[in-house]
Amino acid sequence: MDLIELIKISYSNIKTNLLRSILTLIIIALGVMALVGILTSIDGVIYSMSSNFSFLGANSFNIEKLTPAGRGRRNGTDIKESPNLIYAQAYDFKTKFKDRATVALSLGASFRSTLKYQSKKTNPTYRIRGVDEDYFATSGYQIEYGRNFSPAEQESGSSLAIIGMDVVKILFDDKPESALQKWISIDDKKYQVVGVLKSKGATMNEGADKRALIPLQRARIDYSDTDFDISVSVGNQLNMDEIISAATGTMRIVRGLKSYEENDFEIWKSDGIIDFLKENTVKLRAAAIAIGLMTLLGAAIGLMNIMLVSVTERTKEIGIIKALGATKKTIMLQFLSEAVIICLIGGLLGVILAIPLGNVVTIYMGGSFIIPWAWISLGLIVCTIVGIISGFYPAMKAAALDPVESLRYE
């Protein structure tokens, strides 16, 4: 008996007990839906977070002064806050390192600012950052309306601003085009709006749109000139570790550290948070697999019961088939194929339900639709294994029946 004929006979037998088969494959479908759906949701969350964290730059790292928060002790002594990274040092680093990578300087001018336009104003919770000409190349922010600051405007410290979408919603009734060229007040200082940032939303980056960017030199004049941030963008991520090592050496020279002194600055990569989250989703994936397997275990027991009942109901049929010359192997393959086909139909149904269900979370978090081929393959492989395990004992029992006794069975 060839494979195609075996599948046809198995399918015909499944249709004979259609209601029981449907109930069983629904249970299998629910198990696969739980397995594939939850794993798809986890992947979607990770991809979405990767996208949301792109505001740090896909291949970038930041250099800041060392702060004691969350760092405890080092070599038996408390870590003290290091001196501020002043403009001269930041500019010196950029000059020395600009041939190795793209370097941007920025200044956290204010974290509690109020922005006003005519009679409208924001809450005093908006961030103002002074940025130089390379900021957009390293930060991941994009200008959706308007333009960037020109080199001349950067050098002269013109009173210009590029605002986030939250500012537009409050001050300009969510109309970005109407914000361009308007004069707004930031902490009672006048700035002309020349650009609007592309929205990043609030997911995993609360306040990404609640900010305004101004030229770095203007920030030094209007706010402070004390503590600067350095962002470095690497062209090839494979060279990241090499560039970080070189940046560490250059920064030690800039900071005037002696060979025996510890670094008084810190370097962190933008992908560090994502790597941490990926590592901590291992347990979540394991739990999802456990939930799916528990459901499939129940389905396997139900399927085995159906197959055993089927063997009993078809005892006389099995006797006739054996009398016509069917071997034990043929009968075993027939019952196994029936169990596997039921599982695979249930698995396919579960996958069809799981993909849109799992992507609901991804789309909600601003990610794109994904098809989890790896988890689909896992679900179908598990279904095949469940079918073989569930059908093996009933198939053995059917194959072991005595043809004479089977023909006499009523």
Secondary structure, 3 states (H helix, E strand, C coil): CCHHHHHHHHHHHHHHCHHHHHHHHHHHHHHHHHHHHHHHHHHHHHHHHHHHHHHHCCCEEEEEECCCCCCCEECCEECCCCCCCCHHHHHHHHHHHCCCCEEEEEEEEEEEECEEECCEECCCCEEEEEECCCHHHHHCCCEEEECCCCHHHHHHCCCEEEECHHHHHHHCCCCHHHHCCCEEEECCEEEEEEEEECCCCCCCCCCCCCEEEEEHHHHHHHCCCCCEEEEEECCCHHHHHHHHHHHHHHHHHHHCCCCCCCCCEEEEECCHHHHHHHHHCHHHHHHHHHHHHHHHHHHHHHHHHHHHHHHHHCHHHHHHHHHCCCCHHHHHHHHHHHHHHHHHHHHHHHHHHHHHHHHHHHHHCCCCCCCCHHHHHHHHHHHHHHHHHHHHHHHHHHHCCCHHHHHCCC
